[in-house]
Amino acid sequence: MRSISRGLIMMSFFSLFAGCDIPDVKLDYKADPDIVIINIGTGDRAAIARMIRIADSCHPAVIGLDAWFQQAKDGDQDSLLEAAIQQSGKVILTMGLNEYGQAVHSIDRFRKYAKGEGPALTIKKTGLADRFIPIQTISGKEYEHFALQLLKKWKPGIQFNYKVDEKIKIEFRRDLDRIPNIQGSDWKASDLDLLIRDKVVLMGFTGPGNEDKHFTPLRFTGKFKDQGPDTYGVVIIANEIRTLLCKATLKE
């Protein structure tokens, strides 16, 4: 009876994507050697500021903050976050789109000290987030994708040849279990200096809950058995960085 119910669940799930080709995902079972994820969880701006300061003290190559701050809030907390971004000098922010397709940014007091800002948008085909645009036109202005900006900061000699608004397929190679990840609320620099040093640090939400979680081709690796979304946005970004790196060349 148990096996029958599991089969019915899987049949129901695959029916969600009826008519589309099942993606061929080839996982890399080794932990990512260059990318570390820090879960900001439900932390407020003061908590995120603390995470940035601790991460920065471990000398990462770049810090990507996958969170928006569209409005001013508590004055003390905003001051702490502003100071952390300024003092680091390595933080790149995300941006998004509103319902009218217009760019949505964090407030200026955070943006002015960031080393960059880019959309962290994915394109969904037949319900799966499986593509992105490295250089995208938004409201008549060209923006480099968040993942591309992080890669360029990490690898300054990177060369690429993408057309504006060209869609790129994400080569999914790792899920959250295969990317070193830290709970940002309970760690200290002394514990993680070697893990973070010279790495790409991605700060974003990885639980608890399904906020910023998406359906992706990782769904079809057999690991995910329920019908809910399978992959957090920050994990998608990690795979986008790897996709760009595999397709790029480096200057000698």
VEXDREN-2710 file (C-alpha; in Angstrom, 1 decimal):
% VEXDREN-2710
k/r/px/py/pz
1/MET/0.0/0.0/0.0
2/ARG/2.9/2.4/0.8
3/SER/4.5/1.9/-2.6
4/ILE/1.2/2.4/-4.4
5/SER/0.6/5.8/-2.6
6/ARG/4.1/6.9/-3.5
7/GLY/3.6/6.0/-7.1
8/LEU/0.3/8.0/-7.2
9/ILE/2.1/11.0/-5.7
10/MET/4.8/10.9/-8.4
11/MET/2.3/10.4/-11.2
12/SER/0.4/13.4/-9.9
13/PHE/3.6/15.5/-9.8
14/PHE/4.7/14.5/-13.3
15/SER/1.2/15.4/-14.6
16/LEU/2.0/19.0/-13.6
17/PHE/4.7/19.0/-16.4
18/ALA/2.8/16.9/-18.9
19/GLY/3.9/17.7/-22.5
20/CYS/7.4/18.9/-21.6
21/ASP/10.7/17.0/-22.0
22/ILE/12.1/15.6/-18.7
23/PRO/15.4/17.5/-18.2
24/ASP/18.6/15.5/-18.1
25/VAL/20.3/16.6/-14.9
26/LYS/23.8/15.3/-14.1
27/LEU/24.7/16.1/-10.5
28/ASP/28.2/16.7/-9.4
29/TYR/28.4/14.8/-6.1
30/LYS/31.4/16.8/-4.8
31/ALA/30.8/19.8/-2.6
32/ASP/31.3/23.1/-4.5
33/PRO/34.8/24.2/-3.8
34/ASP/34.3/27.9/-4.5
35/ILE/30.8/28.9/-3.3
36/VAL/29.4/29.2/0.2
37/ILE/25.8/29.9/1.1
38/ILE/24.8/31.7/4.3
39/ASN/21.2/31.4/5.3
40/ILE/19.8/34.8/6.5
41/GLY/16.6/33.1/7.6
42/THR/14.2/35.4/9.3
43/GLY/17.0/37.8/10.5
44/ASP/16.3/41.5/10.6
45/ARG/18.6/44.1/9.1
46/ALA/20.8/44.2/12.2
47/ALA/21.3/40.5/12.0
48/ILE/22.1/40.6/8.3
49/ALA/24.6/43.4/9.0
50/ARG/26.3/41.2/11.6
51/MET/26.5/38.3/9.1
52/ILE/28.1/40.6/6.5
53/ARG/30.7/41.8/9.0
54/ILE/31.6/38.3/10.1
55/ALA/31.7/37.0/6.5
56/ASP/33.8/40.0/5.4
57/SER/36.3/39.4/8.3
58/CYS/37.0/36.0/6.7
59/HIS/38.2/37.7/3.5
60/PRO/35.8/36.3/0.8
61/ALA/36.2/37.2/-2.9
62/VAL/32.8/38.7/-3.0
63/ILE/29.5/38.8/-1.1
64/GLY/26.2/38.5/-2.9
65/LEU/23.2/39.6/-0.9
66/ASP/20.1/38.1/-2.3
67/ALA/17.6/40.3/-0.5
68/TRP/15.7/43.5/-1.3
69/PHE/15.4/46.5/1.1
70/GLN/12.8/48.6/-0.7
71/GLN/11.8/50.8/2.3
72/ALA/13.6/52.5/5.2
73/LYS/12.8/50.8/8.5
74/ASP/14.3/51.1/11.9
75/GLY/16.9/53.8/11.9
76/ASP/19.4/52.0/14.0
77/GLN/19.1/48.8/12.0
78/ASP/19.4/50.6/8.7
79/SER/22.5/52.4/9.9
80/LEU/24.1/49.1/10.9
81/LEU/23.3/47.5/7.5
82/GLU/24.5/50.6/5.6
83/ALA/27.8/50.6/7.6
84/ALA/28.4/46.9/7.0
85/ILE/27.9/47.3/3.2
86/GLN/30.2/50.3/3.2
87/GLN/32.9/48.8/5.3
88/SER/33.0/45.5/3.3
89/GLY/33.3/47.0/-0.1
90/LYS/32.5/43.6/-1.6
91/VAL/28.7/43.4/-1.4
92/ILE/26.6/43.1/-4.6
93/LEU/22.9/43.5/-4.2
94/THR/20.0/42.0/-6.1
95/MET/17.1/43.9/-7.8
96/GLY/13.8/42.7/-9.2
97/LEU/10.8/43.7/-11.3
98/ASN/7.4/44.9/-10.2
99/GLU/4.1/43.8/-11.8
100/TYR/4.6/46.4/-14.6
101/GLY/8.1/45.1/-15.6
102/GLN/9.8/48.0/-14.0
103/ALA/13.1/47.8/-12.0
104/VAL/12.7/47.5/-8.2
105/HIS/15.8/48.5/-6.2
106/SER/16.8/48.6/-2.6
107/ILE/16.8/52.1/-1.0
108/ASP/19.7/54.4/-2.0
109/ARG/21.5/54.4/1.4
110/PHE/22.3/50.7/0.7
111/ARG/22.8/50.9/-3.0
112/LYS/25.3/53.7/-2.9
113/TYR/27.9/51.6/-1.0
114/ALA/27.3/48.3/-2.9
115/LYS/29.9/47.2/-5.5
116/GLY/27.1/46.3/-7.9
117/GLU/23.5/45.5/-8.4
118/GLY/21.8/43.1/-10.8
119/PRO/18.5/41.3/-11.4
120/ALA/18.4/37.7/-10.0
121/LEU/15.6/36.7/-12.3
122/THR/15.0/33.3/-13.8
123/ILE/12.8/32.3/-16.8
124/LYS/10.3/29.6/-16.3
125/LYS/9.5/27.2/-19.2
126/THR/6.6/24.8/-18.7
127/GLY/6.6/25.6/-15.0
128/LEU/10.4/25.1/-14.4
129/ALA/12.9/27.8/-13.6
130/ASP/15.6/26.7/-16.0
131/ARG/16.9/29.8/-17.9
132/PHE/18.2/33.3/-17.2
133/ILE/19.4/36.3/-19.1
134/PRO/23.1/37.4/-18.4
135/ILE/22.5/40.9/-19.9
136/GLN/18.9/42.1/-19.7
137/THR/17.0/45.2/-20.9
138/ILE/14.7/46.5/-18.2
139/SER/12.8/49.8/-18.8
140/GLY/15.2/50.7/-21.6
141/LYS/18.4/50.1/-19.6
142/GLU/20.8/47.2/-19.8
143/TYR/21.6/45.3/-16.5
144/GLU/24.0/42.5/-15.9
145/HIS/22.5/39.6/-14.1
146/PHE/23.4/39.2/-10.4
147/ALA/25.3/36.0/-11.1
148/LEU/27.3/37.6/-13.8
149/GLN/28.3/40.5/-11.6
150/LEU/29.4/38.1/-8.9
151/LEU/31.5/36.1/-11.3
152/LYS/33.2/39.2/-12.7
153/LYS/34.1/40.4/-9.2
154/TRP/35.4/36.9/-8.3
155/LYS/37.2/36.4/-11.7
156/PRO/38.2/39.9/-12.9
157/GLY/39.7/38.4/-16.1
158/ILE/36.5/36.8/-17.2
159/GLN/35.5/37.2/-20.9
160/PHE/32.1/36.4/-22.3
161/ASN/30.2/37.0/-25.5
162/TYR/26.5/37.2/-24.7
163/LYS/24.0/39.1/-26.7
164/VAL/21.7/41.5/-24.9
165/ASP/18.5/39.7/-23.8
166/GLU/20.0/36.3/-24.8
167/LYS/18.5/33.4/-22.8
168/ILE/20.9/30.9/-21.3
169/LYS/20.0/27.4/-20.1
170/ILE/21.0/26.9/-16.5
171/GLU/23.2/23.8/-16.1
172/PHE/22.1/22.5/-12.7
173/ARG/24.8/20.5/-11.1
174/ARG/24.3/20.9/-7.3
175/ASP/21.5/21.1/-4.9
176/LEU/21.7/22.7/-1.4
177/ASP/23.3/19.6/0.1
178/ARG/26.2/19.9/-2.3
179/ILE/27.0/23.5/-1.6
180/PRO/28.6/24.4/1.7
181/ASN/26.0/26.2/3.7
182/ILE/25.9/27.9/7.1
183/GLN/23.1/29.1/9.3
184/GLY/23.9/32.7/9.7
185/SER/22.3/33.1/13.1
186/ASP/24.7/30.8/14.9
187/TRP/28.3/31.1/13.7
188/LYS/31.5/33.0/14.4
189/ALA/34.4/34.0/12.1
190/SER/36.8/31.9/14.1
191/ASP/34.9/28.8/13.0
192/LEU/34.8/29.5/9.3
193/ASP/37.8/31.5/8.1
194/LEU/39.1/28.8/5.9
195/LEU/35.7/27.9/4.5
196/ILE/35.0/31.4/3.3
197/ARG/38.4/32.9/2.4
198/ASP/38.6/33.8/-1.3
199/LYS/35.2/32.2/-1.9
200/VAL/32.0/33.5/-3.4
201/VAL/29.6/34.1/-0.5
202/LEU/25.9/34.0/-1.3
203/MET/23.7/35.4/1.5
204/GLY/20.0/34.5/1.0
205/PHE/17.0/32.5/2.4
206/THR/17.2/28.8/2.7
207/GLY/14.5/28.2/5.3
208/PRO/12.7/27.5/7.3
209/GLY/9.7/27.4/4.9
210/ASN/9.2/27.7/1.1
211/GLU/9.7/31.4/0.7
212/ASP/11.8/32.0/-2.5
213/LYS/11.6/28.4/-3.4
214/HIS/11.1/27.3/-7.0
215/PHE/10.4/24.3/-9.3
216/THR/13.6/23.5/-11.2
217/PRO/15.1/20.6/-13.2
218/LEU/16.7/19.4/-9.9
219/ARG/13.1/18.1/-9.3
220/PHE/13.8/15.1/-11.6
221/THR/16.9/13.8/-9.8
222/GLY/14.7/11.6/-7.8
223/LYS/15.5/13.2/-4.5
224/PHE/12.3/15.3/-4.1
225/LYS/9.2/13.3/-3.6
226/ASP/6.5/15.8/-2.8
227/GLN/4.7/18.2/-5.1
228/GLY/6.1/21.4/-3.5
229/PRO/8.9/23.6/-5.0
230/ASP/12.4/22.1/-4.7
231/THR/15.1/24.7/-4.9
232/TYR/15.8/28.0/-3.1
233/GLY/16.6/31.0/-5.2
234/VAL/20.1/31.3/-3.8
235/VAL/20.9/27.8/-4.9
236/ILE/19.7/28.6/-8.4
237/ILE/22.1/31.6/-8.4
238/ALA/25.0/29.3/-7.4
239/ASN/24.2/27.1/-10.4
240/GLU/24.0/30.1/-12.7
241/ILE/27.4/31.2/-11.6
242/ARG/28.8/27.8/-12.5
243/THR/27.0/27.8/-15.8
244/LEU/28.5/31.2/-16.7
245/LEU/32.0/30.1/-15.6
246/CYS/31.8/26.9/-17.7
247/LYS/30.9/29.0/-20.8
248/ALA/33.4/31.8/-20.2
249/THR/37.1/32.2/-21.0
250/LEU/39.7/33.8/-18.8
251/LYS/42.4/36.3/-19.8
252/GLU/46.0/35.0/-19.5
END
